Amino acid sequence: MTNYNEDSIRSLDWKEHIRLRPGMYIGKLGDGAAYDDGIYVLLKEVVDNCIDEFVMGAGKTIDINVSESKVSVRDYGRGIPLGSVVDVVSKINTGGKYDSKAFQKSVGLNGVGSKAVNALSNTFIVQSYRGGKTRTAEFSKGILLTDQEKETTQRNGTAITFIPDESIFRNYKYRTEFIENMIWNYVFLNSGLTINFNGTKFFSENGLRDLLERNVEAEAMRYPIIHLKGEDIEIALTHGQSYGEEYYSFVNGQHTTQGGTHQAAFREAIVKTVREFFKKEFDASDVRASFIAAIAIKVQEPVFESQTKTKLGSQSMGPEGPTVRTFINDFVKKALDDYLHKNPDTADALLKRILQSERERKDIAGIKKLANERAKKASLHNRKLRDCKIHYDDKHERNQETTLFITEGDSASGSITKSRDVHTQAVFSLKGKPLNVFGLTKKVVYENEEFNLLQHAMNIEDGLDGLRYNNIVVATDADVDGMHIRLLLMTFFLQFFPDLVKAGHVSILQTPLFRVRNKKETIYCYSEEERLDAIQKLGTKPEITRFKGLGEISPEEFGLFIGKDIRLEPVMLQKDNKIQQILGYYMGKNTPDRQKHIVNNLRVELDVDLAKEAIA
């Protein structure tokens, strides 16, 4: 046994601890393919401090620039007190957030965020402008390199520039779409704030109403958005056409993607108020079916369940305030009830949507019961699912890593199953091409055994609250059949579980097309360009292998592609993407437009190497 003595006890300084356990501070690492990957958390931690300045009435503009790996953020607030510039970014338990008079209802609580960015960046520069003077400090991986002070004519405020450490964030790339979504949320929640991102201006006049209008197709809304504001609370809501529930919840400007006490109270308050208004005991699921809503509250000294602040744990609005549940219930009961009385057309449309959901639920009740009984029996020995030990809804430090690979056939699932991490990676094997569900009702989810088993494996039948895997990864071959299966699965998710896609849980697994190697080195290539670069690098006729299917890749090699260097392509929906139009175009009956597109884009692939040999 290993000796356990005084030499085993270590004391780490702040930067060593952050670099050793980055997950404690920024969640998962990732390469930028997911919206909650670490590189976006670094950016968010810096911007949060700028938002706190704005909330306190200091500075109405924030400038953000992201160029490849370099990030710069400049606010025009009060500026960090010059004598504390180094300390606030390099000393734990040092910051202005402990002074409730200086920062009320702020996002940051403990001042840890900027230290984490500092420790996890190869380059970190903080510059404060205050009262005609400026102080600049430069760090590398948390180590102070330079510190100087001089005169300036610049406006007060703080500027931070950082480059994430590539030894921690491997092969990372910032995706503009994720940054823009983050910025839109900031301006939706902070009326009067302007954010300039890479030269584009972001501004919102109508808060959460603008948020829903940006994220929901206008023709899909069953009635105009209900937008209600009170002291420390704002809500916006409507009902759509698609299945599931969709929530955008915020606390002190922080996007709580995993909900928490405020979101749970909001869902409860909506059902209670609607029942009392119509004087009918509707089933809660019928009231909330197709519900799309946003809620933002401000809490003094909020308690989050992790440093990344994705889930609120606070039970009260502040040291002497009401409980979160009581506060939200009281507001919704009065404000929503008043609104429905004053807008009978909206109330009538809301009632029709609820009654429609009730009819649909009763229509599939019989087959749903039988399907669930079959799924329960199958779960005891589900040959399609090779489950993992940790799940997303577990309170485990690795729950963010939980992944479900959906594969085509036994050969591909066999390779993944043998090489996966059994703690966090599960595999669901399709028997072939799934059914095209475009235009069908949710009844088919229960009638089709494979789809029923899949929804039970993910535990999303009643929404995302019990989702068992953070990442749903479609792992199909990069051939025509594999692409078709991807489309069929995307149709299934978008038709019946669009909130799963919108919440950023669905991705496509990228696997190498080529292996280029010589006796000294092996390079896996994901495109023709990477293959040509690898040939040039290795030289002298290296061995080239073309992978035609996932089943051809040995388990030993597959382990390299689903581990720390996994490449995932996120499935994202833009504002202009209208789900029904997209599905109708690609998955509906052959339309003249689609036929024309196919004919105009036909091409013949030539093997470049064979062509060169023929010419020679």
N, C-alpha and C positions, 0 to 999 in steps of 0.2 A: 504493500500500500504506500501511497505517496505520503511523505512526511508533512505533517501539519504543525507548524510552529510559528514563532514570531516573524520569521522571514516570509511566511505565507501572507501576512497582513500587509496590504498596500494602501497608501493614501494617494489618490489621484488629484491633480489640480483641475480647475474647471474645464479647461480646453481638452485635457486628456480624457476626462470622463465623457464629455460630449462626443468626442471622436470615437471612443470605444463603444458607446451605447447611443448612437444617433437616433435610433428608433424611439427612445424615450422622449426625445425633443421634437422630432419632425415626422414621426410615423414611419412609413416605409421609405426606402430609398428610391428605387425605380430609375428609369431612363428618360422620363418625360412622356411616355406613351399613355399614362393615366393622369386624370385631372388632379388627383391627390398625391402624386409623386413628390418626393422631397424637394426637388428644385423649385416647384411652385410654392411649397410651404416656406422656403427661404424668402422668396419674393413677397409672399403674403405677410410674413413677420415684419419686414421692413415697411411695407405700405401701411400695415395696421398702426404703426407709430405715427405715420403722417395723418391717418384718419383721426386718431385721438387728438392731434393738434387742431384739426378742423372742427371737431365736435366741441372743443373748448373755445371756439371762436377765433382761432389763429390760423390764417391762411386758407384761401378758397381754391387754390390750384395745386395740383401735383403733377410733376413731369416724370414719366417712366420711359426708359429706352432699353430695349433688349436687342443686342446685336450678337448673333451666334451664342457664345457662352458668357458674354459680358452684360451685366445688368446694372443700370443706374437709376436711382430714384432721388428726386429733389422735391422737397416741400418748401412752403413759404410761411411756416409757422413761427414759433418763438425762438427756435434754435436751441440746441442743447447748451446749457450754461458752460462757458468755455473751460472753466476749471475742472469740469467733470466729463469732458468728451471721451477721454481714454477709459475712465472708470465705468461709464454706463454701457460700454460695449465689451468689457473684459473682466468685470468683477460681478460674480453672482451675488444676488441680494443687494444690488445697487441699481437705483433707477428712480424716476419720478412717479411711478405708478403707486408707490406706497403712500403718497400724499393725496388724500381724497379731495383736498381743495384744489390741487393742481390738475388732477384728472378724475372727473366724475363719470361713472358708467362707461369706462373705457373697455377696449377689447383686450389689451394686454394687462396682465395683473401683476406679474412677478418680474417683468423686465428680463426674462430669460431669452426671448426670441432673438434679439440682436446679438447676444453672446453666441447662440447656436449658429447663426449665419456667419459670424466671425470665425468660429472654430472650424466650420465645415467648408470654408472658402480658401482657395489657394491665394487669392488676393482679396483684401477687404480694406476699403478706404472710407473713413468717416470724416466729414467736414461740416463744421458748424459755423454759421454766419450770425453774428450777434453784435449789435451796437457798433458797427463800423470796424469790427475785427473778425478774423476768421482763424480757426484752429483746425489743422488737418493731421490725422493719425492714420498711418498705413500698417496693416498687419498681414501676416501670412500664416494660415492655419492657427490663428489665435495668438501668434507671437508678434509683439510690437516691433516694427522695423524703424519707422520714423515718426516724429512728433514735432510739429512746428506751428508757430502762431505769427500772424502778420496783419497789417491793415487791409481793409477791403471796402469797396463801394457797393458790393452786392447786397440785395435785400436779405433780411433776416430769414433764417430757415436752416434746414439740415439736408445734406446731400450724402448719399451712401452709394458706393460702387462696389460690386463684388463679382468674383468669378468662382463658381462652385468647384470644389476639389475633385478632379477626375479620378483620383484614386478611390474615392468614396462613391461618387455618382458616375458609374461606368457607361461610356458611350451615350451620354445624355444629349438631348436636344429639346429646346423650348418649342412648344407648339403655340402658334399665335392664337388659335381658336380658344385654348384653355385660358390664356392670359386675358383675352378680350371678355370671356364670360366672367372671369373674376372681377375685372374692371367695371363691367356693366352692373354687377351686383353692388359694388361700392357706390356708384352714382345713384342707383335706384334707392339706396338706403340713406343717402345723404343729400337732400335737396339743397341746391346751390353750389355743390361741389363740381369742379371741372377737372377731369384727368386727361392729360395729353399723353397718348401712348404711340411712340414711333411716328409722331406727326399727325395722328388722328385724334380729334376731340371727342370726348365722351361726356355727356351731360343728360340729366333727366329732370323733367318738370313735375311729373306725376307719380313718382315713387313706385310703389309696388304695382300700381295699375300698369305702368309702363313695362314692368318686369313680366307680368302675365301676357301683355300684348306682344311682347317680343318672343315669348316661348310657346304661345298657343295660336294655332291657326284661327283666324277670325271666323271663318265659315264653320268651324267645329264648335264654337261656343253656343250653348243652348239659350243663353240670355246675356245681356251686357254685364261686364265685370262690376261686381259690388265692391266698392272701395271705401273703407271706413278707417278713420284716424282718431286717436285719443292721446292723452298724455302717456308717454312711454309705450304706446302700442299702435300698430298699423296693420291692417289686414286687407287682402284683396282675394276675391274668390269668384268662381263660376263653375259650371258643369260642362263637360265636353262630350264627344261622341265615342271616344275610345274606352277600353276597359281599364280597370285599376284606379288607383288614387295617385295624385301627384302633388308633392308639397315642396315649397321653398321656404325654409325657416331660418330665422336669423336672431342672434342675441348680440346686442351692442355692436351691430354691424358685421358680426362673424357669421358666416354661412355654416349653420349646423347641419351638415349633410346627413348625419345619423339621427337627427331629431333630438329627442330628449323630453324633459318634463313639460316644456311649453308647447311642443307639437302634440303631445298626447292630450294635454288639456284642451287645446284648440279643436282637435278631432271630437273630443267628448262634448265640448260646448256647442258645436255646430249641430250635432244630432239632438241634443237636449232642446235647443232653441227651436229647431224645425218642428220637432214633435209638439212642443207647446204652442207654436204658432198655428199649425194646422189641426191641433187637438186630435192627433192620431199617433198611435204607438208604432211607428214605422220600424222595420228592422234596421239596425244601424248600418248594415252593409248596403242597403238600398239607398239610404240617404247619401252615403259617401261614394257610391259607385260612380266612376267617371268624374270625381271631384278634383278640381284643380285649384290650388290656393297658395297664398303666400302670407306669412306672418312674421312680423319683426317686433321684438320687445327690447326694452332697455332695463337692465337689472344692475343694482349696486352690488359690487363684489360677487359676480357670478361664479359658480362652481362648475367647472367642466370636468368631464371624465378622463381627459388626457390633455397633454400639453398642446396638441394640435387643435383642440377646442371644437371637435366635430359633433359633440353630443353634450347637451346641457344636463347637469345633475342637480342644479339648484332647486330647492323646494320653496324658497321665498324670494320676493322682489328686492329685498334688502334687509339690513339688520332689524329694522322696525316696521317693515312693510308687510302686506298681506302675502299669502302663499301664491305661487305662480298660478296654481289651478284656480283659486278663488278670483284672482285678478282678471284672468282671461275669461272665465265663465261669466263674471259680472259684466264685463265689457261687451262680449258677444251677445249675451242675453238682451241687453238694452239696445245696443247699436243695430244689430241685425234685425231684431224684432221691429224697431222703428222703421228701418229701411223697407222691409217687406210690407208693412202697413201703408207706407207712402208710395210704393211702387207695385201695385197689384198685378201688372203685366209680368214683371219679373217673378213675383210670387207664384203666378199661374204656371209660368215656364218651368220653374223649379219643381213644382208639384208634379207636372207631367213627366219630367225626367225621373223623379223618384218612382212614380207608378210604372214607368217603362222598365226600370231596373227590377222592380218587384215582380212584374210579369215574366221577365227573362229568367230571374232566379227560380221562380216556381216552375217554369217550363223545363228547366234542366235538373230540377231537384231529384227526380227518380233516377235518371241515368248517372247523375253525380254521386249519389249514394252507392250505387253498384260499382262505379268506377273506383271510388275511394276504398271500398272493401277489397276490390281486386288489387289495388295498389298497396294496401296494407299487408295483404298476404304476400305479394311479390317482394315487398321490402325486406321480408325475412330472409329471402334468398334471391335478391335481384341480380340476375346475371348481367344485366346491362350496366350496373353501377359498381365500380370498385371505389369504395368510399375512402376518405381520409379520416384521421383521428381528431383533428381540430377543425372547428367550423366558425364561420364568420360571426354567428350569433353567440359564440362562447366568449367569456371574459378571459381571453388569453392574449399574451403579448404578441403572438404571431397570427392573430385572427385576420389581419389585413392581407396576409400572404395566401389565404385559402383560395384555391383555384379548382374549377371544374372544367376539364377538357372534354369537349364533345367531339368524338371521332367517327369516321366512317369505316365500318367493317372491323373484323377481329385482328387483322394483321397490324393495322396502325395502332389500335388500342393496346395490343400486346406489347409493342415497343415502348409506348408511353408508360404502361403499367409497370413494366420491369425497371424502368429508369427513373420513375417519379419519386418525389419525397412523400412517403406514406403519411407523414404528419399533416401536410397542408395541401396535397394535390390529389384530386379524385378524377376518375375517368368514367364517362358515360358513352357506351358504344351504340351507334346506330346500326340497324341491320341492313340499311340501304338508303335509297333516297326517300326522305320523309314526304308526307302529303303536302301539296300546295294548298294552303288554307285561305288564300286571298278570297274575300267576299263571303266566307263562311262565318257562322256564329260560334260563340264560345262552346257550344254543345260539342263541337268536334274535338275539343281538348280532352273531353271525357270519353268520347266514343272511340278515339284513336288511342290504343293502349300505349304506344310508344310516347306520344305527347303527354299522356297522363302520368306515366312513370317519370318523365323528364321534369314536369312541374312539381311532382312530389319530391324528387331528388333535390331540387332547388328550394322547395318549401315556399313557393310564391303564390300558391292558390288564393290566399287571402291578403295579398299585398307583400311589400318588401320587408316588413317588420321582422319576419323570421328567416330572411334570406340566409342560406347555409354557406354560400361561397361569395367572396368579394369579387372574384374575377370569373366570368363565364367566358371561356375561350373556345372558339370554333376552330378545331384542328383538322382540316381536310386537305387533301392533295391539291397541288397547284395546277391541276389539269382541268379540262372542261367539266368532267363529272363533279370534281371537288368544288369548282366554282358554283355549279348548279346547286349543290347541297348547301353551300354557304347562303345562297339566295333564298332557298326554301326555309332555312333556319331563321334568317333575318326576317322573312315574312311572318313566321310564327311569332317571333318576339315582338315585332312592331304592331302586328294585328291584335295580339291579346295581352302583351306585357310591355307596352311602350315605355313605362316608367323605369323598367330595368335598363333599357338602352339610354334613356335620357339621364339617368343617374350615373352613367359612365361605367357600368359593370360588364359590358359586352365588348370583346375584342376578337381579333383574328390572329391566330398564331402564324408567325413568319418562320418558315424553315428553309434551310439553304437549298439552292438549286444545284450547286456544284461543290465538289471537294477537290481542291488543287493542292498537291503535295509533292515533296521530294523526300529524300532520306532524312533531312534535318527538320523540316517544318511542314505543318498542315494548315491550310487556310480554307475556311468555309465561306462560300460566296452566295449572296442572296440576290444577285442580279448579274446580267451579262457584263455590266461595267465593272463590278467587283471581280468577276472572273478574269477579265482582261488585265486588271491591275495586279491580280495575284500571279498571273503568268509572267508579267513583266518583272515582278519582284523576285520570283523564284528562278526564272530563266531556265535555259538548257532543257527544254521539253519535259516539264513536270507531268506527273500522272494526273489526269483529269477524270473525275467521276461525275456523271449526271444523275441526280436523284429524281426519279420519275414519280415516286410515291413515298408516303411516310413509312409504309411497311418495309421499304428497302433499306431504311436506315437502321443500323444495329442499335440495340438498347444502350450499349456503352456510349455510342456517339449521340444518341437522342438525349441522354442525360446532360450533354453540353448545351443543348438548345432550349431546355426548359428549366434551367437553373438560374444562377445569378445573371447570366448573359442573355436571358430570354428576350426575344423581340416580339412585341405585340403591337398590332395596328388597331387603335381604338375605333369602335363604331360610333360616329358622332352625327348628330342631327343639327344642321344649321337653321337659322331663323326662316330662311326661304324654303327649307325642305318641308313640303307638305306630305305627310305620311301616306294618305290615301292616294294622292296623285302619283307618288313614287311607286307604290305597290301596284297601282293600276297599270302604270306604264310597263314595268318590268315583269309583273306576275299575272296580269290580266290576260284576256284573250288577245290573240295576235292583232294588234292595231296597225293601221297603215303607217303611223309615225314610227313605230318600232321596226317594222319591216324595212322602211326606208333607211333608218339609222343603221341596221345590220348590213344592208346592201352597200351603203356608202362607206362602211368601215371595214369591209372584208380585206384581209391581207394574207399573204403567204409568207411563212417563216422559212428562211433559208439557213442551212447550217453553214456558218461562216467558214469554219475550218475546211469542210468538204469543198466549198466554193473556191477557197484559195488553192487547194490541192488540184482541183480541176483546171484552174487557170494556169498553174505551174506545169 
